[in-house]
Amino acid sequence: MSLLLVFLQATPLELSYGDHKKLIEVVEYEGTEYLPLADIAELLDIQFILDHRHQRVTIFDDEHMVRLLLDFSIYESNGKLKKLIIPLTMMDGEIVIGRSQVIPFFADNFGKLIFIKETAGIEISGLRMETKGDSICLEVIAEGEVKMAVGFEGDSGAIEIDGHLASGFELPKPRGIIKEIKISQLPDYIKIRLRMKSPDFSFIHEAKSVTIYPKRRGRVDLIVIDPGHGGIDPGAIGRLGTYEKTINLAIARRLKRIIEKNTKIRVIMTRNSDRYLSLSRRARIANQNKADLFISIHCNASRRRRSEGFEVYFLSEAKTSWERAVAARENASIRFDLPQGKFDSALEYILWDLAQAQFLEESNLLAECIQDVVCREVRINNRGVHQAGFYVLYGCFMPSVLIECAFLSNPKEERRLRSKKFQEELARAIYKGIITYIDKKGGS
């Protein structure tokens, strides 16, 4: 199994075009290296424009024009449709392009050949190990900034550090939760593998150190909140012109703030701006970070304007026509993923279904806790807990639910959803529901 990464600032690359050279920082995400488009455009003396509303990027010079959508593979180049293996995306407010796409993309579309040269990393002289209660802190000894990433390889931990080992480097002996330490020098980086005494562990990653601590059974340390839809996918649209994607993000941000203010639980958002993410990528973010809970925030819609209320779903086979209809509407986002956004095979679908099955009981309990508390704390119709086959929940290897906050198709509820007061009430009640679940499971 490959190392699953969060963001990593890797060793800079030297890009050259003709007599021009530029040192460019590399950003790594989900095992893929990306380069900032702005730096490449400056090197090649070309321009680009981002249309924030439509998530469209136009790259051009005097003779060529390329139009792309963020997080979408198909693009238009000088009047012809082409495909990028790794779509352009946005990271920390900056447009980035996959490193492997840089040379062929600009050669094919602009006739400009770029050369890429690796630069050397820093020298790592040692590792300092310190016991802190039941945790172990590993500190990297090196001059200057240390660029590293932490992740999981099966039941083991892994640390990747840009640079090379100094002569006389000595590996510390394992202690505490760590059973075995192995280190290897690869061409571009150092890899440290940590075999643990228990597979239940987590990391806290700081500038030059990594703290590894055991996770208590049932403990919730990390929640991934998923604001549904986004970017080119608006979700449901109310009669007042309210976009579901906007309300989802507003409630999710409030929920994140409330959780972080009142607990020590870490929160990761699948998106924190108006950008599109595929349904499978949302679940992948939760899995890669070994989240303990996955909460997907949505607003409901129906052809019947009088439909109203709050309901929570967990992943299982739909039993009613309404449950199938809601799942079909939310799963419609998969059309934006084509041609890559469908299940690769029936086998993959079955495997994901089996993987989620082990969390069925916990997901059901989480849904019930949120449903009960919200409908007790907020003046809203209780539509109950339901089950259906939502693509965004497939492949989530943790208890996960999809929340339908209220109906954008109902004019009264649309006005409530636009209200910051109502958004805050919903977020606070959802938080209390999550805490109720954690208390019942006996961990936090």
Rosetta blueprint (number, residue, H / E / L):
1 M L
2 S L
3 L L
4 L L
5 L L
6 V L
7 F L
8 L E
9 Q E
10 A E
11 T E
12 P E
13 L E
14 E E
15 L E
16 S E
17 Y E
18 G L
19 D L
20 H E
21 K E
22 K E
23 L E
24 I E
25 E E
26 V E
27 V E
28 E E
29 Y E
30 E L
31 G L
32 T E
33 E E
34 Y E
35 L E
36 P E
37 L H
38 A H
39 D H
40 I H
41 A H
42 E H
43 L H
44 L H
45 D L
46 I L
47 Q E
48 F E
49 I E
50 L E
51 D E
52 H L
53 R L
54 H L
55 Q L
56 R E
57 V E
58 T E
59 I E
60 F E
61 D L
62 D L
63 E L
64 H L
65 M E
66 V E
67 R E
68 L E
69 L E
70 L L
71 D L
72 F L
73 S L
74 I E
75 Y E
76 E E
77 S E
78 N L
79 G L
80 K E
81 L E
82 K E
83 K E
84 L L
85 I L
86 I L
87 P L
88 L L
89 T E
90 M E
91 M E
92 D L
93 G L
94 E E
95 I E
96 V E
97 I E
98 G E
99 R H
100 S H
101 Q H
102 V H
103 I H
104 P H
105 F H
106 F H
107 A H
108 D H
109 N H
110 F H
111 G L
112 K L
113 L L
114 I L
115 F E
116 I E
117 K E
118 E E
119 T L
120 A L
121 G L
122 I E
123 E E
124 I E
125 S E
126 G E
127 L E
128 R E
129 M E
130 E E
131 T E
132 K E
133 G L
134 D L
135 S E
136 I E
137 C E
138 L E
139 E E
140 V E
141 I E
142 A E
143 E L
144 G L
145 E L
146 V L
147 K L
148 M E
149 A E
150 V E
151 G E
152 F E
153 E E
154 G L
155 D L
156 S E
157 G E
158 A E
159 I E
160 E E
161 I E
162 D E
163 G E
164 H E
165 L E
166 A L
167 S L
168 G L
169 F L
170 E L
171 L L
172 P L
173 K L
174 P L
175 R L
176 G L
177 I L
178 I E
179 K E
180 E E
181 I E
182 K E
183 I E
184 S E
185 Q E
186 L L
187 P L
188 D L
189 Y E
190 I E
191 K E
192 I E
193 R E
194 L E
195 R E
196 M E
197 K L
198 S L
199 P L
200 D L
201 F E
202 S E
203 F E
204 I E
205 H E
206 E L
207 A L
208 K L
209 S E
210 V E
211 T E
212 I E
213 Y E
214 P E
215 K L
216 R L
217 R L
218 G L
219 R L
220 V L
221 D L
222 L E
223 I E
224 V E
225 I E
226 D E
227 P E
228 G L
229 H L
230 G E
231 G L
232 I L
233 D E
234 P L
235 G L
236 A L
237 I E
238 G L
239 R L
240 L L
241 G L
242 T L
243 Y E
244 E H
245 K H
246 T H
247 I H
248 N H
249 L H
250 A H
251 I H
252 A H
253 R H
254 R H
255 L H
256 K H
257 R H
258 I H
259 I H
260 E H
261 K H
262 N H
263 T L
264 K L
265 I L
266 R E
267 V E
268 I E
269 M E
270 T L
271 R L
272 N L
273 S L
274 D L
275 R L
276 Y L
277 L L
278 S L
279 L H
280 S H
281 R H
282 R H
283 A H
284 R H
285 I H
286 A H
287 N H
288 Q H
289 N L
290 K L
291 A L
292 D L
293 L E
294 F E
295 I E
296 S E
297 I E
298 H E
299 C E
300 N E
301 A L
302 S L
303 R L
304 R L
305 R L
306 R L
307 S L
308 E L
309 G L
310 F E
311 E E
312 V E
313 Y E
314 F E
315 L E
316 S L
317 E L
318 A L
319 K L
320 T L
321 S H
322 W H
323 E H
324 R H
325 A H
326 V H
327 A H
328 A H
329 R H
330 E H
331 N H
332 A H
333 S H
334 I H
335 R H
336 F H
337 D H
338 L L
339 P L
340 Q L
341 G L
342 K L
343 F L
344 D L
345 S L
346 A H
347 L H
348 E H
349 Y H
350 I H
351 L H
352 W H
353 D H
354 L H
355 A H
356 Q H
357 A H
358 Q L
359 F L
360 L H
361 E H
362 E H
363 S H
364 N H
365 L H
366 L H
367 A H
368 E H
369 C H
370 I H
371 Q H
372 D H
373 V H
374 V H
375 C H
376 R H
377 E H
378 V L
379 R L
380 I L
381 N L
382 N E
383 R E
384 G E
385 V E
386 H E
387 Q E
388 A E
389 G L
390 F L
391 Y H
392 V H
393 L H
394 Y L
395 G L
396 C L
397 F L
398 M L
399 P L
400 S E
401 V E
402 L E
403 I E
404 E E
405 C E
406 A E
407 F E
408 L L
409 S L
410 N L
411 P H
412 K H
413 E H
414 E H
415 R H
416 R H
417 L H
418 R H
419 S L
420 K H
421 K H
422 F H
423 Q H
424 E H
425 E H
426 L H
427 A H
428 R H
429 A H
430 I H
431 Y H
432 K H
433 G H
434 I H
435 I H
436 T H
437 Y H
438 I H
439 D H
440 K H
441 K H
442 G L
443 G L
444 S L
